[in-house]
Amino acid sequence: FRGWVDEVIQYVYTLLSSIPDVLLIAAAVLLLQVTIDKHPELFATALERSDARLLFLCLILGITAFTGLCRLIRGEAMKLRELEYIQAARAFGVSSFGIITKHIVPNLMHIVLISLVMQFSGFVLAEAVLSYVGVGVDPKTPSFGVMINTARAELAATPVVWWTLVTAFVFMLMLVLSANLFSDAVRDAFDPRARQRQ
């Protein structure tokens, strides 16, 4: 607990949180695109290139979401380390690794689960916006942003094709709404105060 590892982690998430998320994501995806264009031998097929963009987008979304979660987990871990049963385990000679794996991590997992479920809808919306403006997934990869961008182009057709745009919005709304309802259910299941009120 604490020490140089804690300071390095604090420095990393403070540095990452000082950069705007959208700017960091767009810069990272554009950097990958330049790398793919300059070194085509690394990604032989179009499928490999689109998979690399999708994987990199997922990684950079995870890194940007990591900053808030890391700050939350660190604060909770600092609170847990001062509790009496942790102090008792330390007094009985349990190693720091044993305390972390048996007491700290299990008591932090509900925070991680709730946070990830609640951030899912933000990930969906971020992917849609980034793909719509062209810095998200490959244009050949099916995604909400690509579908909305394609439907926007179809709105200019002579017989107006509106149902593709409405369909993309409806399905994205259903996915985000169901993710939010699921996150509320997970939060209520892990929140002891909510169970006491019922």
Phi, psi and omega in degrees: 000137181064204181083196185290330179296316179298319180293321178295316179297317177300317180297317182295311183286335174290320178296315180293324181284346178280345179263133177300136186301312183297320179295317179296316180295312181297317180296319181293317180292320177294324175297318177295319180298319177296319178297318179296318181292324182279336181233072182292342180290339179288329181232097189290322185247165177294328178295319177295321179294316180291324176295321179295319178296318180295315179297317180294322177296318177297318179296316183288327173295321177295321179293319180291328178283339182297330187295312179293319179294320180296318179297319180294315181293319180298316179298318179292321178295321177295326177289318182294324184294343180267356181288158188295320183291333175288318177297322178294318178298320178294321180293329178280000175092014177291136183292162178299320178298318178296319178295317181295313185284329185264335185240313186285305185299314178300329179279352177259344187297325180294326178293318179297313182297312180298317182295316181294319179294321180288334180275351183301315181296326175295323177296317180298314180293321179296317178297319181296315181294314182294320179289328178296318180275356173098007179249012180266232181287169179299142181300341178274349180276130179292125176204166182297318180296318178294319179298318180292321179294319177295318180294327177297321178292328180285342178293337180276356180292158182297304166279113186298124178257095185261338188290335178291322178293315180296319179298316179298316179295319181295315181291324176293320177298317180296319180295314181293319179295317179293324177294320178292320177295320178295320179294324175296319179294319178294317179299317179294326180291326182265354182268111182295330179293324179292324178291326179290328179289333182281000000 
